[in-house]
Amino acid sequence: MFFRRIKLFALFGFQVWVDVSWLLLAALIAWSLAVGVFPKAVPELSAATYWWMAIAVTLGLLLSIVLHETAHSLVARLYGIEIRGITLFIFGGVAEMPDEPKSARAEFLMALAGPMASIALAGFLFALYTAANSLQGMQAVAEVLWYLGFLNASLGIFNLVPAFPLDGGRMLRAALWGWRGDIAWATRIAANAGNAFGILLIISGVLQILVGNFIGGMWQFLIGTFLRGAAGASYQQTLAQRMLAGVSVAQVMTANPIAVPPNLPISDFIENYVYRYHHREFPVAHDGALAGLIGTKQAAALDRSLWRDTPVFEIQASCTATDTIASDAPALAALTQMRRAGRNHLFVLQDGRLVGVISLRDLIDLLSVKLEVAGDFESGFSAGAARRA
């Protein structure tokens, strides 16, 4: 989802990040307010005044989204749900949860907290606007307060739409989950609602563009596209959790992986391992113990004339906790670890010894087989989600 994040601050123990995509959005918002919106709403002010008003609204919007996501996070904390941080990105913000909520009640209340915080903040800002608007010389401040109140009200109301993964969609899923006790079924219904709402926004966006509202129409189109993709990805994640439940890494891994001896010359490593097995990275093992990893990246960084006289152990990289996983760990933990670390495989250890390798392809193949056996391909949305995995 994210490109590059910048750490901002911590709030109530939650680290807040901003993605570079949000900074682009912030610049666009500030420019449109300073050049188009505020000069029309409050005429005859200086250009500098319009710009500080625009910057104030943009910063206020940032803090408003942080408050929205913090409300989610505080309720999650009450129910023992881990939140890894809050990230602002081009389509808003997200509280990062490594796992699904443990109960329908927890999810419903956690989802509800965000929109309620935004609506409450909107009410507070509108009250401040009323007070400021009654004072002489406070017209610019009043306009900033009104616009921030409008944005927060819009944020709260839009998120109440019952379309996953919007907060309203999560509330819908929680209600269905509590009713039937089946989170996968509830996610499918809520995700289908998100998919339908996304299509509606896309169609509306296209129509807006055709009638001349290019910017508004393009935003509707982009948000609709994002919602469709996010709804499908959320359903995939829920299916993966259900299908991988009770499966260990040892059951999925490839045993006795190809390992490189530490004394092997780099030239032999390239010729007999990279060119033969077509992998970009291999474990380095000595007497069965994992000693590090070696790949095309390390070899390419070394002068080619030194390949024949340089053994692997001199340029191998050290293995960290993100590169390995225990054989008795859940397969779902391996999938989560790969996603967080941006890796497509992990080296599997048992009592400190290298016993296998588990890849993203192994997990996807297992999920595909389990989905087919379970009959989930009978659902068009399920089949599409499985193919995208």
C-alpha positions as CSV (number, residue, x, y, z in Angstrom):
1,M,0.0,0.0,0.0
2,F,2.7,2.4,1.0
3,F,5.7,3.8,-1.0
4,R,8.0,5.6,1.4
5,R,7.0,6.7,4.9
6,I,8.3,9.5,7.1
7,K,8.1,9.3,10.9
8,L,6.2,12.2,12.4
9,F,5.5,11.7,16.1
10,A,4.0,9.4,18.7
11,L,0.5,9.8,20.1
12,F,-0.8,7.8,23.0
13,G,2.0,5.3,22.3
14,F,1.1,4.9,18.6
15,Q,3.8,5.9,16.1
16,V,2.4,8.2,13.4
17,W,3.9,8.0,9.9
18,V,3.1,10.0,6.7
19,D,3.5,8.4,3.3
20,V,5.0,10.6,0.5
21,S,1.8,10.2,-1.4
22,W,0.0,12.2,1.3
23,L,2.5,15.0,1.0
24,L,1.6,15.3,-2.7
25,L,-2.1,15.4,-1.7
26,A,-1.4,18.0,0.9
27,A,0.3,20.3,-1.6
28,L,-2.6,19.9,-4.0
29,I,-5.1,20.7,-1.2
30,A,-3.2,23.8,-0.1
31,W,-2.8,25.1,-3.6
32,S,-6.5,24.6,-4.5
33,L,-7.7,26.3,-1.3
34,A,-5.3,29.3,-1.5
35,V,-5.9,29.9,-5.2
36,G,-9.5,28.8,-5.8
37,V,-11.7,28.2,-2.6
38,F,-10.8,30.9,-0.1
39,P,-10.6,33.9,-2.6
40,K,-14.2,33.1,-3.5
41,A,-15.4,32.5,0.0
42,V,-13.6,35.4,1.6
43,P,-12.9,38.1,-1.0
44,E,-10.5,41.1,-0.7
45,L,-7.9,39.4,1.5
46,S,-4.2,39.3,0.7
47,A,-2.6,36.4,-1.1
48,A,-0.5,35.7,1.9
49,T,-3.6,35.4,4.1
50,Y,-5.1,32.9,1.7
51,W,-2.0,30.8,1.8
52,W,-1.8,30.7,5.6
53,M,-5.5,29.8,5.7
54,A,-4.8,27.0,3.2
55,I,-1.8,25.7,5.2
56,A,-3.8,25.9,8.4
57,V,-6.6,23.7,6.9
58,T,-4.1,21.3,5.5
59,L,-2.3,20.8,8.8
60,G,-5.7,20.6,10.5
61,L,-6.8,17.9,8.1
62,L,-3.6,15.9,8.9
63,L,-4.3,16.1,12.6
64,S,-8.0,15.3,12.0
65,I,-7.1,12.1,10.2
66,V,-4.6,11.2,13.0
67,L,-7.4,11.7,15.6
68,H,-9.7,9.5,13.5
69,E,-7.2,6.7,13.4
70,T,-6.2,7.2,17.0
71,A,-9.8,6.7,18.0
72,H,-9.7,3.3,16.2
73,S,-6.4,2.4,17.9
74,L,-7.5,3.3,21.4
75,V,-10.5,1.1,21.2
76,A,-8.4,-1.7,19.7
77,R,-6.0,-1.4,22.6
78,L,-8.9,-1.9,25.0
79,Y,-9.7,-5.2,23.3
80,G,-6.1,-6.3,23.2
81,I,-5.7,-5.8,19.5
82,E,-2.1,-4.9,18.4
83,I,-1.8,-1.7,16.4
84,R,1.7,-1.3,14.8
85,G,1.2,2.4,13.9
86,I,-0.8,5.0,12.1
87,T,0.1,5.9,8.5
88,L,-1.4,8.8,6.5
89,F,-1.5,8.1,2.7
90,I,-3.1,9.6,-0.4
91,F,-6.6,8.1,0.4
92,G,-6.6,9.0,4.1
93,G,-5.1,7.1,6.9
94,V,-4.9,3.6,8.3
95,A,-4.3,2.0,11.7
96,E,-2.0,-0.9,10.9
97,M,-3.3,-4.2,12.4
98,P,-1.2,-7.4,11.9
99,D,-4.3,-9.6,12.7
100,E,-8.0,-9.4,12.5
101,P,-10.1,-8.4,15.6
102,K,-10.8,-11.4,17.9
103,S,-14.5,-10.7,18.2
104,A,-17.4,-9.1,16.2
105,R,-18.0,-6.7,19.1
106,A,-14.4,-5.5,19.2
107,E,-14.4,-4.9,15.5
108,F,-17.8,-3.0,15.5
109,L,-16.8,-0.7,18.3
110,M,-13.3,-0.1,16.9
111,A,-14.8,0.8,13.5
112,L,-17.4,3.0,15.0
113,A,-14.9,5.0,17.0
114,G,-13.3,6.7,14.0
115,P,-16.4,8.2,12.4
116,M,-17.7,9.2,15.8
117,A,-14.4,11.0,16.6
118,S,-14.6,12.9,13.3
119,I,-18.2,13.9,13.7
120,A,-17.6,15.0,17.3
121,L,-14.6,17.1,16.2
122,A,-16.7,18.6,13.4
123,G,-19.3,19.7,16.0
124,F,-16.6,21.3,18.1
125,L,-15.1,23.1,15.1
126,F,-18.5,24.4,14.0
127,A,-19.1,25.7,17.5
128,L,-15.7,27.5,17.4
129,Y,-16.7,28.9,13.9
130,T,-19.9,30.3,15.3
131,A,-18.0,32.0,18.1
132,A,-15.3,33.4,15.8
133,N,-17.8,34.5,13.1
134,S,-19.4,36.8,15.7
135,L,-16.2,38.6,16.4
136,Q,-14.9,41.6,14.4
137,G,-11.8,40.8,12.2
138,M,-12.0,37.1,12.6
139,Q,-13.4,36.3,9.2
140,A,-10.3,34.4,8.0
141,V,-10.1,32.3,11.2
142,A,-13.8,31.6,11.0
143,E,-13.5,30.4,7.4
144,V,-10.7,28.0,8.4
145,L,-12.7,26.6,11.3
146,W,-15.8,26.2,9.1
147,Y,-13.9,24.4,6.3
148,L,-12.1,22.1,8.8
149,G,-15.5,21.3,10.4
150,F,-16.9,20.5,6.9
151,L,-14.0,18.2,6.1
152,N,-14.3,16.3,9.4
153,A,-18.1,15.9,9.0
154,S,-17.5,14.6,5.4
155,L,-14.8,12.2,6.6
156,G,-17.1,10.8,9.4
157,I,-20.2,10.5,7.2
158,F,-18.3,9.0,4.2
159,N,-16.7,6.4,6.4
160,L,-20.1,5.2,7.7
161,V,-21.0,4.0,4.2
162,P,-21.4,0.2,4.6
163,A,-18.8,-0.7,2.1
164,F,-15.6,-2.6,3.2
165,P,-12.9,-1.6,4.0
166,L,-14.6,1.7,5.0
167,D,-15.5,1.9,8.7
168,G,-19.1,1.3,7.8
169,G,-18.2,-1.8,5.9
170,R,-16.3,-3.1,8.9
171,M,-19.3,-2.4,11.0
172,L,-21.4,-4.3,8.5
173,R,-18.9,-7.2,8.6
174,A,-19.0,-7.2,12.4
175,A,-22.8,-7.3,12.5
176,L,-22.9,-10.2,10.0
177,W,-20.1,-12.0,11.8
178,G,-21.9,-11.7,15.1
179,W,-25.1,-13.0,13.5
180,R,-23.7,-16.0,11.7
181,G,-20.4,-16.6,13.5
182,D,-18.5,-16.9,10.2
183,I,-16.0,-14.1,9.6
184,A,-15.1,-15.4,6.1
185,W,-18.8,-15.2,4.9
186,A,-19.2,-11.8,6.6
187,T,-16.1,-10.5,4.9
188,R,-17.2,-11.7,1.5
189,I,-20.6,-9.9,1.9
190,A,-19.0,-6.7,3.1
191,A,-16.2,-6.9,0.5
192,N,-18.8,-7.3,-2.3
193,A,-20.5,-4.2,-0.9
194,G,-17.2,-2.4,-1.1
195,N,-16.7,-3.7,-4.6
196,A,-20.1,-2.4,-5.7
197,F,-19.6,1.0,-4.0
198,G,-16.2,1.3,-5.7
199,I,-17.8,0.6,-9.1
200,L,-20.5,3.2,-8.4
201,L,-17.8,5.8,-7.6
202,I,-15.9,4.9,-10.7
203,I,-19.0,5.4,-12.9
204,S,-19.9,8.6,-11.1
205,G,-16.3,9.8,-11.6
206,V,-16.4,9.2,-15.3
207,L,-19.7,11.0,-15.6
208,Q,-18.3,14.0,-13.6
209,I,-15.3,14.1,-16.0
210,L,-17.6,14.1,-19.0
211,V,-19.6,17.0,-17.8
212,G,-16.4,19.1,-17.1
213,N,-15.7,18.4,-13.4
214,F,-12.3,16.9,-14.1
215,I,-10.7,17.1,-10.7
216,G,-13.8,16.0,-8.7
217,G,-14.5,13.2,-11.2
218,M,-10.9,12.0,-11.2
219,W,-10.9,11.8,-7.4
220,Q,-14.1,9.8,-7.4
221,F,-12.6,7.5,-10.0
222,L,-9.4,7.0,-8.0
223,I,-11.1,6.4,-4.7
224,G,-13.5,3.9,-6.3
225,T,-10.5,2.0,-7.8
226,F,-8.8,2.0,-4.5
227,L,-11.9,0.7,-2.6
228,R,-12.3,-2.1,-5.1
229,G,-8.7,-3.2,-4.7
230,A,-8.7,-2.9,-1.0
231,A,-12.0,-4.9,-0.7
232,G,-10.5,-7.7,-2.7
233,A,-7.2,-7.7,-0.8
234,S,-9.1,-7.8,2.6
235,Y,-11.1,-10.8,1.5
236,Q,-7.9,-12.5,0.4
237,Q,-6.3,-11.9,3.8
238,T,-9.3,-13.3,5.6
239,L,-9.4,-16.4,3.4
240,A,-5.7,-16.9,4.0
241,Q,-6.2,-16.8,7.7
242,R,-9.0,-19.3,7.6
243,M,-7.2,-21.7,5.1
244,L,-3.8,-21.6,6.9
245,A,-5.2,-22.1,10.4
246,G,-3.5,-25.1,12.0
247,V,-0.9,-25.4,9.3
248,S,2.7,-25.3,10.3
249,V,5.7,-24.1,8.4
250,A,7.1,-27.7,8.4
251,Q,4.0,-28.9,6.4
252,V,4.5,-26.4,3.6
253,M,8.3,-25.9,3.4
254,T,10.7,-27.5,0.9
255,A,12.9,-29.7,3.0
256,N,16.7,-30.1,2.5
257,P,17.1,-26.8,0.6
258,I,20.1,-26.2,-1.7
259,A,22.8,-24.6,0.5
260,V,26.1,-23.1,-0.5
261,P,29.3,-24.1,1.4
262,P,31.1,-21.1,2.9
263,N,34.5,-21.9,1.2
264,L,33.1,-22.1,-2.3
265,P,34.6,-19.5,-4.7
266,I,32.2,-16.9,-6.0
267,S,32.9,-18.0,-9.6
268,D,31.7,-21.5,-8.7
269,F,28.7,-20.2,-6.8
270,I,27.6,-18.2,-9.9
271,E,28.2,-21.1,-12.3
272,N,27.0,-24.0,-10.3
273,Y,24.2,-22.5,-8.2
274,V,22.8,-19.2,-9.7
275,Y,23.0,-20.3,-13.4
276,R,21.9,-23.9,-12.6
277,Y,19.0,-23.3,-10.1
278,H,18.0,-19.8,-11.2
279,H,17.6,-18.4,-7.7
280,R,18.8,-15.0,-6.7
281,E,19.6,-15.9,-3.1
282,F,20.8,-19.0,-1.3
283,P,21.5,-20.0,2.3
284,V,25.1,-20.5,3.3
285,A,25.4,-23.5,5.6
286,H,28.3,-25.3,7.4
287,D,27.6,-28.8,8.8
288,G,23.9,-28.1,8.7
289,A,24.1,-24.8,10.6
290,L,22.9,-21.6,8.8
291,A,25.9,-19.3,8.5
292,G,24.4,-16.5,6.3
293,L,23.1,-15.9,2.9
294,I,24.6,-15.2,-0.5
295,G,23.0,-14.0,-3.7
296,T,23.5,-12.1,-6.9
297,K,23.4,-8.8,-5.1
298,Q,26.5,-9.6,-3.0
299,A,28.3,-11.1,-6.0
300,A,27.6,-8.2,-8.3
301,A,29.1,-5.8,-5.7
302,L,32.4,-7.6,-6.0
303,D,34.9,-6.9,-8.8
304,R,34.4,-9.8,-11.3
305,S,38.2,-10.3,-11.5
306,L,38.1,-11.4,-7.8
307,W,35.4,-14.0,-8.1
308,R,37.7,-16.9,-8.6
309,D,39.8,-16.1,-5.5
310,T,37.1,-14.9,-3.1
311,P,35.2,-17.5,-1.0
312,V,31.6,-17.1,-0.3
313,F,32.0,-16.5,3.5
314,E,34.0,-13.3,2.8
315,I,31.0,-11.5,1.1
316,Q,28.0,-13.4,2.5
317,A,25.3,-11.4,4.3
318,S,24.3,-12.1,7.9
319,C,20.8,-13.6,8.5
320,T,18.5,-11.6,10.7
321,A,15.3,-12.5,12.4
322,T,13.3,-11.4,9.3
323,D,15.2,-13.9,7.1
324,T,14.4,-17.1,9.2
325,I,11.5,-18.8,10.9
326,A,11.1,-21.9,13.1
327,S,9.8,-25.1,11.6
328,D,7.0,-25.4,14.1
329,A,5.8,-21.8,13.6
330,P,2.3,-21.3,12.0
331,A,2.3,-21.0,8.2
332,L,0.2,-17.8,8.6
333,A,3.1,-16.3,10.6
334,A,5.4,-17.0,7.7
335,L,3.1,-15.2,5.3
336,T,2.8,-12.2,7.7
337,Q,6.6,-12.1,8.1
338,M,7.2,-12.1,4.4
339,R,4.7,-9.3,3.9
340,R,6.3,-7.1,6.6
341,A,9.8,-7.8,5.5
342,G,9.1,-7.6,1.7
343,R,10.6,-11.1,1.2
344,N,9.3,-13.9,-1.0
345,H,11.0,-16.7,1.0
346,L,12.3,-17.5,4.5
347,F,14.9,-20.0,5.7
348,V,13.4,-22.6,8.1
349,L,15.3,-23.5,11.2
350,Q,14.9,-26.3,13.7
351,D,17.2,-26.3,16.8
352,G,19.4,-23.8,15.0
353,R,19.9,-26.0,12.0
354,L,18.7,-25.3,8.4
355,V,16.0,-27.8,7.6
356,G,14.1,-26.1,4.8
357,V,12.9,-23.0,2.9
358,I,9.4,-21.7,2.7
359,S,8.4,-19.4,-0.2
360,L,5.4,-17.2,-1.0
361,R,4.7,-19.5,-4.0
362,D,4.4,-22.5,-1.7
363,L,1.8,-20.7,0.4
364,I,-0.1,-19.4,-2.6
365,D,-0.2,-22.9,-4.1
366,L,-1.5,-24.4,-0.9
367,L,-4.2,-21.6,-0.6
368,S,-5.3,-22.2,-4.2
369,V,-5.7,-26.0,-3.6
370,K,-7.6,-25.5,-0.4
371,L,-9.9,-22.9,-1.9
372,E,-10.6,-25.2,-4.9
373,V,-11.4,-28.1,-2.6
374,A,-13.5,-26.0,-0.3
375,G,-15.6,-24.8,-3.3
376,D,-14.9,-21.1,-2.9
377,F,-14.3,-20.8,-6.6
378,E,-18.0,-21.1,-7.1
379,S,-18.2,-17.4,-6.0
380,G,-17.2,-15.0,-8.7
381,F,-15.7,-12.6,-6.2
382,S,-13.8,-15.3,-4.4
383,A,-12.4,-16.7,-7.6
384,G,-11.2,-13.3,-8.7
385,A,-9.5,-12.7,-5.4
386,A,-7.8,-16.0,-5.5
387,R,-6.5,-15.4,-9.0
388,R,-5.0,-12.0,-8.0
389,A,-3.2,-13.7,-5.1
